[in-house]
Amino acid sequence: MIAAIILVLAGLYCLARGVMDLRAKRWVWGALGIVAGIAIMAAPIPTQVQVELPAAQGEMTP
């Protein structure tokens, strides 16, 4: 969970920095920042969710 938050913050930083670089007419750094931000935000975040259901103890009749 913490790793996901860190990745989102890093992606947002890259996007914001890329926009700032584009506004300052640093075209290559701006493009690289935006591409890096999109790549970080689009990366799949592995999760390990396991749901255990209780075993049925008997048949229920209506």
VMD Tcl script that draws the C-alpha trace (Angstrom):
set ca {
  {0.00 0.00 0.00}
  {2.80 2.40 0.89}
  {4.63 1.50 -2.33}
  {1.53 2.35 -4.37}
  {1.28 5.79 -2.74}
  {4.98 6.44 -3.36}
  {4.63 5.45 -7.02}
  {1.61 7.71 -7.50}
  {3.45 10.64 -5.90}
  {6.52 10.00 -8.07}
  {4.34 9.87 -11.18}
  {2.61 13.10 -10.29}
  {5.95 14.78 -9.64}
  {7.27 13.67 -13.04}
  {4.15 14.95 -14.78}
  {4.28 18.30 -12.98}
  {7.99 18.70 -13.62}
  {7.47 17.80 -17.28}
  {4.80 20.49 -17.64}
  {7.06 23.04 -15.93}
  {9.92 22.15 -18.27}
  {7.67 22.47 -21.31}
  {6.51 25.91 -20.15}
  {10.18 26.92 -19.78}
  {10.78 25.71 -23.37}
  {13.03 22.84 -22.33}
  {11.38 20.53 -24.83}
  {13.42 17.36 -24.35}
  {13.28 17.41 -20.54}
  {9.58 18.24 -20.63}
  {8.80 15.38 -22.95}
  {10.91 12.98 -20.90}
  {9.20 14.06 -17.70}
  {5.74 13.55 -19.14}
  {6.66 10.17 -20.64}
  {8.20 9.06 -17.33}
  {5.14 10.22 -15.39}
  {2.78 8.35 -17.70}
  {4.96 5.22 -17.56}
  {5.06 5.27 -13.75}
  {1.31 5.85 -13.46}
  {0.51 3.11 -16.00}
  {2.73 0.46 -14.40}
  {0.76 -2.34 -12.77}
  {1.04 -2.50 -9.01}
  {1.23 -6.10 -7.78}
  {-1.15 -6.87 -4.97}
  {-1.66 -10.00 -2.96}
  {-5.28 -10.18 -1.97}
  {-6.51 -13.49 -0.68}
  {-10.12 -14.07 0.25}
  {-10.94 -17.16 2.27}
  {-14.53 -18.25 2.52}
  {-15.67 -20.53 5.32}
  {-16.34 -24.12 4.34}
  {-19.96 -25.16 4.06}
  {-21.04 -27.27 7.03}
  {-24.27 -28.63 5.70}
  {-26.81 -28.28 2.98}
  {-29.43 -25.61 3.53}
  {-33.00 -26.37 2.43}
  {-35.49 -23.67 1.53}
}
mol new
graphics top color blue
foreach p $ca { graphics top sphere $p radius 0.5 }
foreach p [lrange $ca 0 end-1] q [lrange $ca 1 end] { graphics top cylinder $p $q radius 0.2 }
display resetview
